[in-house]
Amino acid sequence: MNNMNQMMKQVKKMQAQMLKAQEELEQKTVEGSAGGGVVTVVANGHKKVLSIEIKPEVVDPDDIEMLQDLVLTAVNDAINKAEELANADMGKYTGGMKIPGLF
């Protein structure tokens, strides 16, 4: 019975650590970019896009498709980096296991 109580304490401690890590991920940011930095996207560790910056020299009314592609590439770059950040931070507690709904 004592082993069970000890195990439950460890599980609760791990849950608290994981919750804190998830909260910290919301405050951490990553930056994705495209076109050599003409389009920059900032996202947090929860994969929420916080800002998009587009340099004026890339805006060409005759080539909207290029701008759309640059924005899409920068967003995907930021989201991928946010995913890597979340996996690295939460992996400390999960041992690399992907737990559905955790992050």
Buried (B, 14 or more C-beta within 10 A) or exposed (E): EEEEEEEEEEEEEEEEEBEEBBEEBEEBBBBBBBBEEBBBBBBBBBBEBEEBEBEEEBEEEEEEEEBEBBBEBBBEBBBBBBBEBBEEBBBEBBEEEEEEEEB
